Amino acid sequence: MNGRLCKGLVAVVMTIGAPSAFANVITDWDEKAVLAVAPMANLGGTNPYMAQRTMAMVHAAMFDAVNSIERRYRPYLVQLPAEATTSKEAAAAAAAAKVLAIINGKIAGEMQALLASYLASIADGVAKSDGIKLGAAVAVKILDARMDDGSDAPDAYRPRTTPGEYVPTAITISSMWPNMKPFAIANPSQFRPGPPVSLGSKEWETDYNELKDFGGLTSAKRTAQQTETARFWLVGPPAAYHPFVRQLATAEQMSVVESARFMALMAIGINDAIIAVLDAKYHYNFWRPITAIRNGDIDGNSATDREATWQPIANTPMHPEYPCSHCIQSGAVAGVIKAVLTTEDIPEIAITSPTAPGVTHRWSNMKTYTEEVANARIWAGFHYRFSTRVGTDMGYQIGEYVVKNVMQPAAAASR
């Protein structure tokens, strides 16, 4: 395990030693988990989508563990026997630590130490020991269910080319995920949208030129504030969304089981949104702006001029353009929040970003939040406006679907 991650985990332990008034085991371990999966999510890491898959398993395990004790909702996967006096804190912490340790054996020792440190504040006894056993058992069930979900199948993406013609040779991201088993939606193509706009259309002309003018690395039209927003949202999942959701759960003063459900719905919703957007991306295989703008003279539209040296703010993500992935993820967050809280208005949430040091953004409404994400991806030079609209709408639909179809409230059952 690298030194930076070790120091980071120690810092999290120190921070959580004096939690805010309404923080709880779920938000505590969400923070720890986001840091633990950071090496695979960061630029140069394995894959940010695999990091989000891990977060979905962490939260599913924590929810099923605490819900086995309180039993207010239908389980995500499993409901094991547990006394009402069992420690929910011990169960959730053990579940999260177990998932993280098994997913990445290189940090198993660190997870064990982190868990021991966290559990030290819980009084020893049957409630604690039973909680630890329950959490570990639930984690194993969740991991077993996801063992062959297709997330790490061989990458068989076939670049479209002609014999002898060079194409860029970078490896695509998660081209196998259109065949991955979702956590909640029925299948990867359930929310597949219609095709992208026609290259001969007025909408293509408008969106192409907006992006060419405002999304280029050296754009003279993009404002300093727009550039800041574009860079702020260069961060990917799970770090892009989990701190936001964690703050909201705390601001809403959710109980342990309510937090567990809320954050599990969110983690699963984001993961399934990624599966859905990759299904659409690889189905339509639509060209990215850097390709389109450098080939603007061959799209059959006289209003889209070619710019030979155009490039975006940062390296374009290595998968097809349509629809916008950040947009579907933020839309899923907004869809879950609207369905759970029955409103898009929220307590003000303030978030920083590792890709825009020293900058803080604030929101008190989810529509404003998703609009910022959509604009950021245009101003970064990654997505056309029609793609952001489609992505955000898909995300809302998926978020609402997840809330209505998993972890539903259940009538109290006798033990």
HELIX and SHEET records of a PDB file:
HELIX    1   1 GLY A    3  ILE A   16  1                                  14    
HELIX    2   2 VAL A   25  ALA A   36  1                                  12    
HELIX    3   3 ALA A   38  ALA A   41  1                                   4    
HELIX    4   4 PRO A   48  GLU A   70  1                                  23    
HELIX    5   5 LYS A   88  ILE A  103  1                                  16    
HELIX    6   6 GLY A  105  ILE A  107  5                                   3    
HELIX    7   7 ALA A  108  LEU A  119  1                                  12    
HELIX    8   8 VAL A  126  ALA A  145  1                                  20    
HELIX    9   9 TRP A  177  ASN A  179  5                                   3    
HELIX   10  10 LYS A  202  PHE A  214  1                                  13    
HELIX   11  11 ALA A  224  PHE A  232  1                                   9    
HELIX   12  12 HIS A  242  ALA A  251  1                                  10    
HELIX   13  13 VAL A  256  TYR A  284  1                                  29    
HELIX   14  14 PRO A  289  ILE A  293  1                                   5    
HELIX   15  15 SER A  325  LEU A  341  1                                  17    
HELIX   16  16 MET A  366  TRP A  379  1                                  14    
HELIX   17  17 ARG A  385  ASN A  405  1                                  21    
SHEET    1   A 2 ASP A 345  THR A 352  0                                        
SHEET    2   A 2 THR A 360  ASN A 365 -1                                        
END                                                                             
